[in-house]
Amino acid sequence: MKSVEDILKKHKLRATSVRKEILSLFLKTKNALSNNDIEYLLSNIDRITLYRSLKTFQEKGIIHKAFDGTDTSRYAVCSTDCTEHQHYDEHLHFHCSQCDNTFCVEEAPVPYITIPKGFKAHKTNIVIEGHCENCS
């Protein structure tokens, strides 16, 4: 696994203390994180700075939105192949209905789905809901 500094350098971002702290949290957490999760775990970070950092990380291909069928926006670390211009985050997400955590299931890519003629898909999200390994 690459270091926080290596990831920021690869994506041409300054390694500020806030960015390093947020990215470190993502790298050591198995599940996707919401803004509230991050605010709670890193209580010293200003909301605006957090929002801007998450937006920048998403634009640069460091994190992606982990769609889980809830109204909460959650984010997870992208694969190492993601860039500013191309995200490779079309995989399943697993949402635990007991602990409310969401996990990326990168081993299971989104299958090809035929859509009606004239329609144009931009993104496909598939969520599996159940109990995670800790809640089973």
N, C-alpha and C positions, 0 to 999 in steps of 0.2 A: 504494500500500500504506500502510495506517495505521501510525503509530508505536506502539512498545511502550506508551508512556504513554497514548495514545488508546485502545488496546484494553483496557487495565486499567481506565481510567476508564469506558468504555462498559459494562463488565461489573461496575462498582461494586466494584472491588478496589483495595486500597492498593498503591501502586507501590513495594514494597520492593525493595531491591537484588537479592535472590535471585530474586524473581519476574521482575524486568526482565532479569536475566541468562539465566534459563531461557527466557523467551519470545523474547528476542533470538536465542538459539540455534535455536529452532524456525523463526523467520522467515527465517533465512539458510541453512537446510538444506533440500535438495530432497526428501530421503527421510524416512521415519518414524524416530523415535528410541526406543530402549528405555531403561529405567532405567540399565542398564550403559553405554550409549552416552553418556548425559548425565553420569553420574558420571565417566567417563573424560575427556570434553571439558571438564567444569567441576569439576575435582578439589577445589575449595575448598568444595563444598556438602555439607552433612550429609545422610545418607541419609533420615532421618526428615523433614527439611525438604523434600527433593526429593519424597518420596512425598506429603506433604501438599499441596505446590504442584501436582503433577500431578493429584491428586484434585480439588482446587479448580478448576483450569483445565478439567477434564473436566466437572465439575458445572455450571460457568458457561457452557459452550458455546464455549470457546476452543480446546480440542483434543479429538480423538476417538481411540478405539482403532482402530488400523489392523490389522484382522484379516488375517493372511497365511498361515494354515494351520500355523504353527509354534507351539511352546510359549512363545515369547517375546512378552510384551506390548510392543507398540510404539504410539507416539502420533504424530499429525500435526495440524497446524493445521486448524481447522474453516473452512468457508466463512464469509464475512462475515455471512451471514444467520443463523447459529446463535445461539441464546440459551440461557439457563438452562433454559427449559422446552421448547425444541424444537431438536433437532439435525437438520441436513440433511446427513448424512454417509453416506447410502446410495449409494455409488458403488463401482466396482471398485477392487481393490488389485492391484498387480503386485509379485510377489516374485521377485527375481533369485536363481536357484539357484547362481550363481557367487560373487557378492560378498555375498550374504545381506541385501541392502538391500530395503526395501519402499517402494513409491511409491503415492500416491493417483492414480487415473485419474478425475478429476472429470468429464471430458468424456464418460465412459461411465457413465450411471446404471444402477443395477441394474434389469433388465427386470422387468416384472410377471410373476409366476409363479403359476399356479393351483395351490392346494394342496387336498388332499382335504377333503370336507365334514366339519365337526366339528373340524378343526384350526384353530388361531389362531396366525399367525406374529407374532413381535414384532420380528424383525430378520432381514435377509437379507445374507449375505456371499458375495461371489464373488471368488475369487483367481485371477489368471492367473500362471502360473509360467513362467519362461524366462530370457533374458539381457537385462539393461538396456542402454541405449545405450552405457554405458562398457565393458561386458563383451562386447558383440556383435562 
